[in-house]
Amino acid sequence: MAEKEKLMDDYHRMLHELAVARNPLEAETARNIAENVITMLSVKLSEREISEMKQTVSCFYWKAEKRLSEGI
């Protein structure tokens, strides 16, 4: 598998981890890994794609925080 595809798989896996995080530490870890993957992808994708990916991670993290704070 090419490096770009592996990084994209890692990115999607971290989005999933954010969506199913059971505690704030899991959410924070998934967000940090996703941000690192995005940094590695920044030379392989357009600025627009990178920006959209960062916004997506931010949204998933916000939703995870909200869900965890509400005890859902």
C-alpha positions, 0 to 999 in steps of 0.5 A, a space after each residue: 500500500 502506498 504511503 498516501 493511502 496508508 496515511 489516509 487509512 490512519 486518518 479515517 481510523 482516527 476519525 472513527 476513534 474520535 466517534 467512539 471514544 469512551 473517555 476524554 483521554 481516548 478522544 485527545 489521543 485520537 485527535 493528536 494522532 489525526 493531526 500528526 497524520 494530517 501534517 504528514 499528508 500536507 505535502 501530498 494533498 492540496 491546501 484545501 484538502 488539508 484545511 477540510 481535514 483539519 476542520 473535520 477533526 475539529 468537529 469530530 473532537 468537539 462532538 466527542 467532548 460534548 457527548 462525553 460531557 453529557 455522559 452519553 
